[in-house]
Amino acid sequence: MGNFSYYDTVSELQGYAVEIRYPNETIYLSNEKVENAVIIAKVVREFVTMKMNIKVDYNDIIDQ
């Protein structure tokens, strides 16, 4: 990704936090938006674990 910005990418996830903050509200997301959110979360996960210099095999935990 040539012009990649973690800030811009992660800020896309902010809208998905509605259910946690407002449990009585329902939000409807397209499959495309859900898949994009998962991709962003995985990119963030990879970045954080790299910066922390740790290795975690997430395949055994949640990516099955």
CYANA upper distance limits for C-alpha pairs under 8 A (distance plus 0.5 A):
  4 PHE  CA      9 THR  CA      8.42
  5 SER  CA      9 THR  CA      6.66
  6 TYR  CA     10 VAL  CA      6.33
  6 TYR  CA     44 VAL  CA      8.48
  7 TYR  CA     11 SER  CA      6.46
  8 ASP  CA     12 GLU  CA      7.29
  9 THR  CA     13 LEU  CA      8.19
  9 THR  CA     40 ILE  CA      7.37
 10 VAL  CA     14 GLN  CA      7.94
 10 VAL  CA     40 ILE  CA      7.31
 10 VAL  CA     44 VAL  CA      8.10
 12 GLU  CA     37 ALA  CA      8.27
 13 LEU  CA     17 ALA  CA      7.68
 13 LEU  CA     37 ALA  CA      6.84
 13 LEU  CA     40 ILE  CA      8.24
 17 ALA  CA     21 ARG  CA      7.01
 18 VAL  CA     22 TYR  CA      6.17
 18 VAL  CA     23 PRO  CA      8.20
 18 VAL  CA     25 GLU  CA      8.08
 18 VAL  CA     27 ILE  CA      8.09
 19 GLU  CA     23 PRO  CA      5.51
 19 GLU  CA     24 ASN  CA      8.08
 19 GLU  CA     25 GLU  CA      6.88
 19 GLU  CA     26 THR  CA      7.28
 19 GLU  CA     27 ILE  CA      7.74
 29 LEU  CA     33 LYS  CA      6.53
 29 LEU  CA     34 VAL  CA      6.96
 30 SER  CA     34 VAL  CA      6.89
 31 ASN  CA     35 GLU  CA      6.54
 32 GLU  CA     36 ASN  CA      6.58
 33 LYS  CA     37 ALA  CA      6.64
 34 VAL  CA     38 VAL  CA      6.82
 35 GLU  CA     39 ILE  CA      6.79
 36 ASN  CA     40 ILE  CA      6.70
 37 ALA  CA     41 ALA  CA      6.61
 38 VAL  CA     42 LYS  CA      6.70
 39 ILE  CA     43 VAL  CA      6.76
 40 ILE  CA     44 VAL  CA      6.71
 41 ALA  CA     45 ARG  CA      6.54
 42 LYS  CA     46 GLU  CA      6.60
 43 VAL  CA     47 PHE  CA      6.68
 44 VAL  CA     48 VAL  CA      6.57
 45 ARG  CA     49 THR  CA      6.63
 46 GLU  CA     50 MET  CA      6.54
 47 PHE  CA     51 LYS  CA      6.69
 48 VAL  CA     52 MET  CA      6.62
 49 THR  CA     53 ASN  CA      6.48
 49 THR  CA     54 ILE  CA      5.87
 49 THR  CA     55 LYS  CA      7.08
 49 THR  CA     56 VAL  CA      8.26
 50 MET  CA     54 ILE  CA      6.81
 50 MET  CA     55 LYS  CA      8.12
 57 ASP  CA     61 ILE  CA      7.69
 58 TYR  CA     62 ILE  CA      6.37
 58 TYR  CA     63 ASP  CA      6.68
 59 ASN  CA     63 ASP  CA      5.17
 59 ASN  CA     64 GLN  CA      6.45
 60 ASP  CA     64 GLN  CA      7.45
